[in-house]
Amino acid sequence: MGGQAKGKKKTKPKKKENRPNRGDLGFANLTPQERMKVRMHEKAKKKTAEKYSVQQLLEKTEECMDSFDFEMAGLFCQRALDVESTNLQALDMLGHIYSELGDTQKAKGAFLRAVELSPEDGHSKYMYLGQIHTGKEAVDYYTRGIQVLLSALEKQETTTPAGAAALPDENSELPTAKDVSVAYCSIAEIYLTDLCMEEGAADKCREFIERALQYHHDNPEALQLMASYLFSTERNQEGKEYLLKSVGMWLPAQKQSAASSTTEEDVQNDIPPYESRITTSELLIESEEYETAVDVLEGLLEEDDEVVQVWYLSGWVCYLQWEKAKEQQEREGREVTEEEKEEWKALTEAARSYLTNAKKLYSKLRCDDQPMLEHVEQLLGELGGEMEGEEGEPDLDEDYEPCSDEDEAEAPMEH
């Protein structure tokens, strides 16, 4: 009948389309093997979350970092972020781990993610970003970190009763005036090096050093930077006074600790970073404080004997001590004593030994600092050539990495 409604046509079940489900979103362009890997990773994340808490994973991360197993630390830390991708402590630790492993780009990514999530809290991410960058970019990051530090210190002062010690929250950093001093040192150093040709660089350098000393007047790094600044402006005597004051803040305690074979944590914390002490030895040599330079260099070799520059400086300072002794004897216009002959022989043999090791290590590490190599060869030529069968030749790990003159000057720094 014309007016009768037609029965609805039975709809057949549609053929299942080969579409990705919600769990497969973004996987459409992956190969079957890649999809399998992703699913296995998701399964592992779920299993990890059920078995371990984020805090437990971060504790394992810290244990591995303390034992310098950064590869394993990275795995634990990444597991923690798989469970809680916005955990600031985990991001900060991962950035530090990547820095230690030499993966600058990944370290930068982790720290920038932490900045994105929490720009106003935690200064250390800005300090690391400052280390990773150079020039004005580095200054900007350090400046931002200092703002966060000062804000945290101000908050600490207002929330802590007079005479009471501030207690850190479990998941937050407890900043100190020393942290502010170290950050200002980092900026001052940039104006002493990368930005030294900028207009007003010298004045800015001094300004930031003075700020560093304002927050920690006994900071050895700040005192040494002031010495470097004064030497650069040819105020050598004043610079020498700052330099010796800086060294006096840590070297006697380090020597005493080495003599008693103890490694007290307070003593270690007061010792400037390795690369800073290389600069210390150079400034001491420039100031003709040779014996103190020898003490600093001996400590550096004891700590790490695979840095070419330290072997070179050790040989150079012995050579200079020999030269100075000869000049003094000539000025006095007398015959050389037997005791002097023995002393001179010891100095020249020590210089040859150090310089021989410097040259061999330079070759093995495939370093790239031609002026230093030429000076080593010149000194060895004056001293009678390389030592043969040098017993003190440093052993190298099989997995050493080639270095450059920049690597020599910039060992890992942590502010």
Buried (B, 14 or more C-beta within 10 A) or exposed (E): EEEEEEEEEEEEEEEEEEEEEEEEEEBEEBEEEEBEEBEEEEEEBEEBBEEBEBBEBBBBBBEBBEEEEBEBBBBBBBBBBBBBEEBBBBBBBBBBBBBBBEBEEBBBBBBBBBBEBBEEBBBBBBBBBBBBBEEEBBBBBBBBBBEBBBBBBEEBEEEEEEEEEBEEEEEEBEBBBBBBBBBBBBBBBBBBBBBEEBEEBBEBBBBBBEBBBEBBEBBBBBBBBBBBBBBEEEBBEBBBBBBBBBBBBBBEBBBEBBEEEEEEEEBEEBBBBBBBBBBBBBBBBBBEBBEBBBBBBBBBBEEEBBBBBBBBBBBBBBBBBBEEBBEEBEEEEEEEEEEBEEBBEEBBBBBBBBBBBBBBBBEBBEBBBEEBBEBBEEBBEEBEEBBEEBEEBBEEEEEEEEBEBEBBEEBEBEB
